[in-house]
Amino acid sequence: MVHRLVLKLKQTAIVPDDTDSLFELFVLFRFIATIEDLRESTPQFQTIATDRQEVARFDGDQEIVLYHDNSARDRNLSFTAVPDDDKDSQSRTDRVQRVAKEVAGNYFNKEYQDHTGRPDVIVLEIISGDGDHEYLIVEVKNSANEDTIRRGIKETLEYLAFLRLNEEYVFGRDDKEYFGSGWNGLLVVQDLKRETASLEEQAESEIKILQAAELENQLVQVLERKL
């Protein structure tokens, strides 16, 4: 696995300079390896440049593209993390605040009050033969700190609520389901030394949370719902 990771880092021209970046790349390539197994195909890798964030592409009946960054500008994807002044954006912000608390409370089995931040994300874009688009937004936190994880939950919800394709909101335009189906957002964190909700116990949560050690066996359950 280490050898494959080194080869892929060279192919994508990514040079990690800190442990946070290395953890993000570990998650990114765990995604690639899992999709390879599910699709039984090899992706095309792209060199990352300042104006292009595409990392890997799987061709076939479904076109699957993985991005690493806080946007995928070359595909007309954008995140508006700072809400507009219109009424729809404000209602999305309210839902983010409320649902972030609910998800964290369910995961840690406790109650809370509020925070914010904005690092990189991984975007999985799936385009079917009829042109329909499906997305999985993945936030990565190289931390087992509870406050950091709570912030990651809120950020993941923000990315979903404010994800736009061609300047149009992807989720909630018609049904107010601002966070998609519940399987459109994933937060990956470091391993915790305490009991937390399993993936099955998170079934009703608006996003899912996995620890690093859970990726190898449980990421496939998340991706099977998309591929």
Legacy VTK file of the C-alpha trace (Angstrom):
# vtk DataFile Version 3.0
C-alpha trace
ASCII
DATASET POLYDATA
POINTS 227 float
0.000 0.000 0.000
2.846 2.404 0.855
4.538 1.672 -2.488
1.284 2.305 -4.383
0.747 5.537 -2.454
4.236 6.781 -3.382
3.644 5.924 -7.049
0.302 7.717 -7.068
1.752 10.760 -5.339
4.335 10.962 -8.118
1.637 10.557 -10.780
-0.485 13.347 -9.334
2.455 15.610 -8.493
1.227 16.067 -4.923
3.974 16.755 -2.419
2.637 16.555 1.150
4.447 18.939 3.478
2.724 18.174 6.802
0.845 15.418 8.621
-2.556 16.990 7.891
-1.875 16.890 4.147
-0.550 13.347 4.402
-3.705 12.233 6.213
-5.872 13.873 3.530
-3.912 11.995 0.888
-4.261 8.737 2.791
-8.039 9.233 2.699
-7.977 10.303 -0.953
-6.109 7.215 -2.080
-8.194 4.939 0.113
-11.120 6.272 -1.942
-9.300 5.537 -5.186
-8.367 2.007 -4.088
-11.937 1.255 -2.979
-13.432 2.540 -6.238
-10.854 0.493 -8.165
-12.055 -2.630 -6.356
-15.742 -1.816 -6.859
-15.364 -0.905 -10.519
-12.612 -3.435 -11.286
-10.926 -0.736 -13.347
-7.917 1.552 -13.163
-8.307 5.346 -13.077
-6.578 7.960 -15.152
-4.511 10.220 -12.909
-4.158 13.957 -13.452
-1.361 16.313 -12.498
-2.680 18.845 -10.004
-2.186 22.455 -11.068
-3.338 25.734 -9.586
-6.260 25.942 -12.019
-7.220 22.255 -11.988
-8.018 20.090 -8.955
-8.981 16.824 -10.652
-6.920 13.939 -9.249
-8.386 10.782 -10.788
-11.047 9.785 -13.296
-12.807 6.471 -13.905
-14.480 6.120 -17.302
-17.371 3.779 -18.108
-21.170 3.817 -17.941
-20.687 6.189 -15.016
-17.991 8.847 -15.222
-16.410 9.148 -11.773
-14.118 12.077 -10.983
-12.244 12.747 -7.740
-11.123 16.246 -6.800
-8.891 17.342 -3.969
-9.329 20.962 -2.934
-12.044 23.332 -1.745
-13.554 23.538 -5.228
-13.598 21.933 -8.658
-13.615 25.050 -10.778
-12.930 23.276 -14.065
-16.281 21.444 -13.677
-18.271 24.568 -12.701
-18.578 23.358 -9.111
-18.338 25.851 -6.284
-19.029 26.193 -2.577
-20.552 29.338 -1.122
-19.595 28.818 2.499
-20.377 32.456 3.315
-24.127 32.697 2.694
-25.761 35.214 0.407
-28.304 37.653 1.793
-31.260 35.979 0.102
-33.893 34.170 2.166
-33.003 30.708 0.796
-29.363 31.054 1.859
-30.375 32.165 5.327
-32.632 29.134 5.794
-29.778 26.897 4.669
-27.519 28.493 7.282
-30.099 27.872 10.002
-30.380 24.226 9.010
-26.579 23.827 9.041
-26.356 25.142 12.613
-29.177 22.959 13.898
-28.258 19.755 12.106
-24.550 20.076 13.000
-25.522 19.968 16.665
-27.851 17.020 16.117
-25.262 14.944 14.237
-22.532 15.642 16.810
-24.941 14.905 19.653
-25.965 11.590 18.118
-22.367 10.595 17.379
-20.964 11.390 20.823
-24.267 10.735 22.651
-24.348 14.130 24.372
-25.797 17.642 24.002
-24.058 20.773 22.740
-24.006 24.470 22.034
-21.716 26.291 18.708
-18.014 27.083 16.048
-16.582 27.426 12.340
-13.627 26.866 9.877
-12.727 26.044 6.258
-10.041 23.546 5.109
-9.791 21.411 1.944
-12.284 18.747 0.973
-12.408 15.772 -1.350
-15.190 15.836 -3.933
-16.451 12.693 -5.648
-18.521 13.540 -8.733
-20.487 10.796 -10.499
-22.078 11.456 -13.891
-24.443 8.796 -15.249
-25.090 8.067 -18.901
-28.222 10.239 -18.921
-26.276 13.222 -17.574
-27.463 13.093 -13.953
-24.894 14.278 -11.413
-24.334 12.760 -7.971
-21.878 13.995 -5.346
-20.113 12.825 -2.218
-18.408 15.622 -0.271
-15.680 14.433 2.096
-14.168 16.551 4.853
-10.984 15.234 6.490
-9.861 16.122 10.011
-6.503 14.792 11.178
-7.693 14.909 14.773
-9.503 12.958 17.467
-10.362 16.139 19.364
-14.088 16.432 20.013
-14.297 20.170 19.267
-12.369 19.696 16.012
-14.737 16.911 14.977
-17.745 19.090 15.800
-16.248 21.822 13.615
-15.731 19.249 10.859
-19.384 18.227 11.098
-20.511 21.836 10.672
-18.105 22.415 7.775
-19.271 19.275 5.974
-22.882 20.417 6.316
-21.910 23.871 5.002
-20.263 22.367 1.936
-23.375 20.331 1.175
-25.828 23.162 1.799
-23.874 25.608 -0.363
-22.627 23.272 -3.104
-23.439 24.756 -6.508
-23.202 23.446 -10.050
-23.264 26.177 -12.695
-24.251 28.656 -9.941
-27.340 26.597 -9.004
-27.652 24.870 -5.631
-27.217 21.111 -5.989
-29.327 20.153 -2.959
-32.599 21.480 -1.588
-33.797 23.682 -4.439
-37.198 21.983 -4.500
-37.497 19.865 -1.365
-35.407 21.765 1.238
-33.210 18.672 1.674
-30.110 20.871 1.846
-27.788 17.992 2.756
-28.875 15.483 0.133
-29.955 11.942 0.938
-27.859 11.503 4.073
-25.165 9.758 2.034
-23.790 12.817 0.242
-21.521 13.993 3.062
-18.749 12.132 4.892
-16.415 13.308 7.648
-13.218 11.282 8.176
-11.370 11.714 11.475
-8.512 10.087 13.343
-9.196 7.062 15.545
-10.932 7.814 18.828
-10.337 5.999 22.112
-13.996 6.083 23.043
-17.181 4.476 21.864
-18.995 6.320 19.088
-21.951 5.595 16.827
-21.387 2.913 14.216
-22.161 3.540 10.556
-25.421 1.627 10.994
-26.349 3.755 14.012
-25.756 6.885 11.908
-28.322 5.766 9.314
-30.649 8.712 10.014
-27.873 11.334 10.246
-27.569 13.946 7.492
-23.867 13.067 7.093
-21.784 10.064 8.068
-18.583 9.948 10.157
-15.813 7.363 9.815
-12.551 7.005 11.701
-9.307 6.248 9.838
-9.214 2.598 10.916
-12.793 2.104 9.689
-12.112 3.228 6.115
-10.731 -0.044 4.795
-13.818 -2.072 5.707
-16.626 0.499 5.831
-15.902 2.997 3.053
-17.213 0.442 0.580
-20.646 0.636 2.263
-20.725 4.387 1.632
-19.535 4.156 -1.957
-21.844 1.282 -2.903
-24.760 3.664 -2.382
-23.309 5.971 -5.017
-21.768 3.692 -7.639
LINES 1 228
227 0 1 2 3 4 5 6 7 8 9 10 11 12 13 14 15 16 17 18 19 20 21 22 23 24 25 26 27 28 29 30 31 32 33 34 35 36 37 38 39 40 41 42 43 44 45 46 47 48 49 50 51 52 53 54 55 56 57 58 59 60 61 62 63 64 65 66 67 68 69 70 71 72 73 74 75 76 77 78 79 80 81 82 83 84 85 86 87 88 89 90 91 92 93 94 95 96 97 98 99 100 101 102 103 104 105 106 107 108 109 110 111 112 113 114 115 116 117 118 119 120 121 122 123 124 125 126 127 128 129 130 131 132 133 134 135 136 137 138 139 140 141 142 143 144 145 146 147 148 149 150 151 152 153 154 155 156 157 158 159 160 161 162 163 164 165 166 167 168 169 170 171 172 173 174 175 176 177 178 179 180 181 182 183 184 185 186 187 188 189 190 191 192 193 194 195 196 197 198 199 200 201 202 203 204 205 206 207 208 209 210 211 212 213 214 215 216 217 218 219 220 221 222 223 224 225 226
